[in-house]
Amino acid sequence: MSMDIATAPGKRLTFARVKASLTYRASARAFDAFEGGKRTLHRLAGSHPSRTLFIFGAQRSGTTHLERLFRADPRTVVFGEFSPLSIDPSKTVWTPLPELRRRLDAAKGSYAVARSLLASHRAIEILDAVPGSRAVWVFRRADEVVASMLRKWPGNFEQISRRVETGADGVWELETLWSDLHDRAEALSSAAPGSEARLRDLYALYWHARNDAFFDCGIDADPRIRLLDYQTLLARPAESMAALARMTGTGAPLLRFPTRTERRNPRVARPGYLSPEVAALCAELYQRLAATAAAAEARP
């Protein structure tokens, strides 16, 4: 006896997953072909970037998504976390600023976009070293970031950071930060050491430390840097991209590769819970970031 597909939820789910997988693969291949064509056109045109936009923030905050939206613009040359701007293809550590500027100037394209999370706290120094450059700092709710970190790095993020964020001098740039984070987790977390709950609190404190640098380093006072809430980018992508285009002076592209941007499902998995003290600390910082971003959007 055959069963109609409409009455077989398991089969419907399987077919939906296969369809989604094939659609993603086709889109990825088309995007790769698009980027290859972009590079060819840039070489033929021989143009060099007249503007640079830096993307800063913390891991799992939507910075990769924003980078992909910029990659969809045929005029851009985009440098991700692992790029020719790094000291090594396997590292996220950027070259010294004079060399960084030289590599940006030598790139092919109308304008450059460069993403670095490790160097976010140095945003002002970097902007000063690259005349005419601007930056966007992307942030996202701490609980969503923690959930995303747990899915991608279920306990090994610190080890990965040590491998890819160690400089040419052999010094892990976040050694002191992670030592402080463990001390803070010991003081603030109500979870048992070594438990997943403690790891959630540790990741949340990492989120707090990286985003608190926006205020602690005086970045909030620099008009060259714009705050962008990831939820705003998902809900109003065209408006968000237009605002960044105005800030950089690049103008809207005449042609854009189709890239999906949609509002995240409100039922997205949360990380269970954070210790009350940690949750309150993160909520306070998120509200401060959101308020600062809203005030900047309200300005003409």
C-alpha positions in Angstrom: 0.0 0.0 0.0 1.5 3.3 -1.0 1.3 6.4 1.2 0.6 9.8 -0.3 3.4 12.3 0.4 0.8 14.7 1.8 0.1 12.3 4.6 3.7 11.5 5.4 5.3 14.2 7.6 8.6 12.4 7.8 8.9 12.2 4.0 7.8 15.8 3.6 10.5 16.8 6.1 13.1 14.7 4.2 12.2 16.2 0.9 12.2 19.7 2.3 15.7 19.2 3.7 16.9 17.8 0.3 15.3 20.7 -1.5 16.8 23.3 0.9 20.3 21.6 0.6 20.2 21.6 -3.2 19.0 25.2 -3.3 21.8 26.3 -1.0 24.4 24.5 -3.0 23.1 26.0 -6.3 23.1 29.4 -4.7 26.6 29.0 -3.3 28.0 27.9 -6.7 26.3 30.8 -8.4 27.7 33.2 -5.8 31.2 31.8 -6.3 30.9 32.3 -10.0 29.6 35.8 -9.4 32.7 36.6 -7.2 35.0 35.1 -9.8 33.5 37.4 -12.5 33.9 40.3 -10.1 37.6 39.7 -9.7 38.1 39.5 -13.4 36.2 42.7 -14.1 38.2 44.5 -11.3 41.5 43.3 -12.9 40.4 44.5 -16.3 39.2 47.9 -15.0 42.4 48.4 -12.9 40.6 50.4 -10.3 41.7 50.7 -6.7 39.5 51.3 -3.7 38.6 55.0 -3.0 36.8 54.1 0.2 37.2 51.5 2.9 34.5 50.2 5.3 35.6 48.1 8.3 33.3 45.7 10.0 33.8 45.2 13.7 32.0 43.4 16.5 32.0 40.0 18.3 31.8 36.5 16.9 28.3 35.2 15.9 26.8 38.7 15.9 25.9 38.9 12.2 29.2 40.3 10.9 29.6 37.4 8.4 26.0 38.0 7.1 26.8 41.7 6.6 30.0 40.8 4.8 28.1 38.6 2.4 25.7 41.4 1.6 28.6 43.6 0.7 30.2 40.8 -1.4 26.9 40.9 -3.4 27.8 44.4 -4.6 29.8 44.1 -7.9 31.9 47.1 -7.0 33.4 45.7 -3.8 36.6 43.9 -2.9 35.9 42.2 0.4 38.4 40.9 3.0 37.0 38.4 5.5 38.5 37.4 8.8 41.0 35.1 7.0 42.3 37.2 4.1 45.4 38.8 2.5 45.3 41.4 5.2 46.3 38.7 7.8 49.8 37.9 8.7 49.1 34.3 7.5 46.2 32.7 5.7 45.4 30.6 8.8 45.3 33.6 11.1 42.9 36.4 11.8 45.7 38.7 13.1 46.2 41.6 10.7 49.5 42.9 9.5 50.9 46.1 11.0 48.9 49.1 10.0 51.3 50.6 7.4 51.3 47.3 5.6 47.6 46.9 6.0 47.0 50.3 4.3 49.4 49.3 1.5 47.5 46.1 0.8 44.2 47.9 0.8 45.5 50.5 -1.6 46.8 47.8 -3.9 43.5 45.9 -4.0 41.3 45.9 -7.1 37.8 47.3 -6.8 35.8 50.5 -6.4 35.7 50.3 -2.6 37.0 47.9 0.0 35.2 46.1 2.9 37.4 44.5 5.6 36.1 42.5 8.6 38.1 42.0 11.8 36.7 40.9 15.1 40.0 40.6 16.8 41.0 44.2 16.1 37.6 45.7 17.0 38.9 47.5 20.1 41.5 49.2 17.9 38.8 50.7 15.6 39.9 54.3 16.1 43.6 53.5 15.5 42.7 51.6 12.3 40.5 54.4 11.0 43.2 57.0 11.7 45.7 54.8 9.7 43.4 54.5 6.6 42.3 58.1 5.5 38.6 58.4 4.6 37.7 55.1 6.0 34.5 54.3 8.0 33.4 51.5 10.2 30.3 49.6 11.3 30.0 47.8 14.7 27.5 44.9 14.5 25.9 43.7 17.8 23.4 41.1 18.7 21.6 39.9 21.9 23.9 38.0 24.2 21.7 35.0 24.6 21.4 34.5 20.8 25.2 34.9 20.5 25.8 32.3 23.2 23.4 29.9 21.6 25.2 30.3 18.3 28.6 29.9 19.9 27.5 26.7 21.6 26.3 25.3 18.3 29.5 26.2 16.4 32.0 25.7 19.3 30.6 23.4 22.0 33.5 24.0 24.3 36.5 24.5 22.1 36.2 28.2 21.2 39.0 29.2 23.5 41.4 26.6 21.9 40.5 27.8 18.4 41.0 31.4 19.5 44.5 30.5 20.7 45.3 28.9 17.3 44.1 31.6 15.0 44.6 34.8 17.1 48.2 34.3 18.0 50.5 36.9 16.5 53.8 36.6 14.6 55.6 37.0 17.9 53.9 33.8 19.2 51.8 35.7 21.7 48.1 34.9 22.0 46.4 38.3 21.9 43.5 37.3 24.1 45.6 35.5 26.8 44.9 38.2 29.5 41.2 38.6 28.4 40.4 34.9 28.8 42.2 34.7 32.1 40.1 37.6 33.4 36.9 36.0 31.9 37.6 32.8 33.9 38.0 34.9 37.0 34.8 36.8 36.4 32.9 33.5 35.7 34.2 32.2 39.0 32.9 35.3 40.8 29.6 35.8 39.0 28.4 32.4 37.7 26.2 30.2 39.9 26.9 27.2 37.6 29.3 24.5 38.6 32.8 24.7 37.0 33.2 22.5 34.0 29.4 22.3 33.3 27.7 23.5 30.2 25.9 26.1 32.3 29.3 27.5 33.3 30.4 27.5 29.6 27.2 29.5 28.7 28.1 32.1 31.3 31.7 32.2 30.1 30.6 32.8 26.5 28.2 35.5 27.7 31.0 37.3 29.6 33.1 37.1 26.4 30.3 38.8 24.5 30.1 41.4 27.2 33.9 42.1 27.2 34.1 42.4 23.4 31.1 44.7 23.1 31.9 46.8 26.2 35.0 47.8 24.3 32.8 50.0 22.1 32.3 52.3 25.1 35.4 51.5 27.1 37.7 52.4 24.2 35.8 55.6 23.4 34.6 54.2 20.1 31.1 55.4 20.8 32.3 59.1 20.5 33.7 58.7 17.0 31.3 59.8 14.3 33.1 57.6 11.7 31.7 54.5 13.3 28.1 53.3 13.2 26.4 50.8 15.5 24.1 48.3 13.8 21.8 45.9 15.6 21.7 42.5 13.8 17.9 42.3 14.2 17.6 45.7 12.5 19.7 44.4 9.6 17.5 41.3 9.3 14.2 43.3 9.5 15.3 46.3 7.4 18.2 45.2 5.2 17.7 47.7 2.4 17.4 50.6 4.8 20.4 49.4 6.8 22.6 49.0 3.7 21.5 52.4 2.4 22.5 54.1 5.6 26.0 52.5 5.4 26.2 53.5 1.7 25.5 57.1 2.7 28.0 57.0 5.5 30.8 55.7 3.3 29.8 57.9 0.3 29.7 54.9 -2.0 26.1 55.2 -3.1 23.7 52.4 -3.7 24.9 49.7 -6.3 23.1 49.6 -9.7 23.2 45.8 -9.6 23.3 43.4 -6.7 23.6 39.6 -6.6 20.4 38.2 -4.9 21.2 37.4 -1.3 18.5 36.3 1.2 18.0 38.3 4.3 15.1 37.4 6.5 13.9 38.0 10.1 15.1 35.3 12.4 12.4 32.9 13.8 11.5 34.2 17.3 11.5 30.5 18.4 15.2 30.2 17.7 16.8 28.0 20.4 18.0 29.9 23.4 21.0 28.7 25.5 18.8 27.5 28.4 19.7 30.1 30.9 22.4 32.3 32.1 23.2 32.9 35.8 21.2 35.9 37.0 24.2 38.2 37.6 25.6 37.4 34.1 22.2 37.8 32.4 21.7 41.2 34.1 25.1 42.4 33.1 24.6 41.5 29.5 21.0 42.9 29.4 22.2 46.2 30.7 25.0 46.4 28.0 22.6 45.3 25.2 20.1 48.1 26.2 23.0 50.6 26.1 24.1 49.5 22.7 20.5 49.5 21.4 19.8 53.0 22.8 23.0 54.4 21.3 22.2 52.8 17.9 18.6 54.2 18.0 19.9 57.7 18.9 22.3 57.6 15.9 19.5 56.5 13.6 17.3 59.4 14.7 20.0 61.9 13.8 19.5 63.5 10.3 
